[in-house]
Amino acid sequence: MRIALLSDIHGNLLALEAVVADARRRGVDQIVNLGDIPPDARYAIVERTAQGWLTESISVPYDHEAMARIASRNGREDWARWLRTGWADA
């Protein structure tokens, strides 16, 4: 069995698509997402079966607004905006 480990996607869809395409080219049987897919901390196991790809995932919700307030208090308005919107400025 070939297993690919993914982590820290943080909303970078282009990178995620490239990694998944590469995993498919390499014949990966299972993709394990180690976390950090916004807007919540999401964790998943994706497994190739005879019927296609099977996904099992969990979402760990947390209080984005409370974290944004902490970021603002610490002078990180950029982080606060990202926490509130899910988008980081380039």
C-alpha positions as a printed Julia matrix, in Angstrom:
90×3 Matrix{Float64}:
   0.0    0.0     0.0
   1.27   3.46   -0.93
   0.37   6.23    1.53
   0.74   9.99    1.04
   0.74  12.34    4.04
  -0.57  15.9     3.61
  -0.52  18.73    6.11
  -0.77  22.49    6.45
  -2.8   23.18    3.31
  -4.0   26.51    4.77
  -6.26  27.3     1.82
  -3.61  26.9    -0.91
  -5.88  25.2    -3.46
  -3.32  25.2    -6.28
  -0.79  23.36   -4.14
  -3.42  20.9    -2.91
  -4.52  20.11   -6.46
  -0.89  19.59   -7.55
  -0.15  17.26   -4.64
  -3.3   15.19   -5.19
  -2.55  14.91   -8.93
   1.0   13.79   -8.12
  -0.3   11.22   -5.62
  -2.6    9.79   -8.29
   0.26   9.6   -10.82
   2.31   7.7    -8.24
  -0.48   5.19   -7.6
  -1.14   6.24   -4.01
  -3.69   4.04   -2.25
  -4.36   6.25    0.76
  -3.99   9.97    1.5
  -3.86  10.99    5.14
  -4.56  14.66    5.81
  -2.77  15.67    9.0
  -4.77  18.87    9.31
  -5.09  22.58    8.8
  -7.57  22.95    5.99
  -9.63  26.1     6.67
 -12.11  27.19    7.8
 -11.94  24.65   10.65
  -9.17  22.26   11.56
 -10.1   19.36    9.31
  -8.52  15.95    9.38
  -9.21  13.19    6.86
  -8.2    9.83    5.54
  -8.79   9.33    1.82
  -8.49   5.77    0.57
  -8.65   4.35   -2.95
 -11.14   1.47   -3.18
 -12.45  -0.6    -6.07
 -15.39   1.82   -6.23
 -13.22   4.97   -6.22
 -11.89   7.24   -3.49
 -13.44   6.94   -0.01
 -13.1    9.9     2.35
 -13.51   9.9     6.1
 -13.06  13.24    7.77
 -13.61  15.08   11.0
 -13.87  18.8    11.6
 -12.71  20.36   14.82
 -14.6   23.65   15.1
 -13.1   26.41   17.13
 -13.98  30.0    17.88
 -12.46  31.95   15.02
 -13.73  35.28   16.32
 -12.12  34.77   19.74
  -8.81  33.91   18.06
  -9.15  36.95   15.77
  -9.59  39.21   18.82
  -6.41  37.76   20.35
  -4.54  38.31   17.08
  -5.75  41.93   16.97
  -4.65  42.53   20.56
  -1.23  41.2    19.6
  -0.98  43.64   16.69
  -1.61  41.05   13.98
  -4.53  42.49   12.03
  -3.49  40.37    9.05
  -3.97  37.19   11.11
  -7.24  38.51   12.52
  -8.57  39.16    9.01
  -7.53  35.66    7.91
  -9.2   34.07   10.92
 -12.43  35.97   10.24
 -12.55  35.41    6.48
 -10.43  32.33    5.77
  -8.4   34.37    3.27
  -4.83  35.56    3.57
  -3.62  38.58    1.64
  -0.82  38.0    -0.84
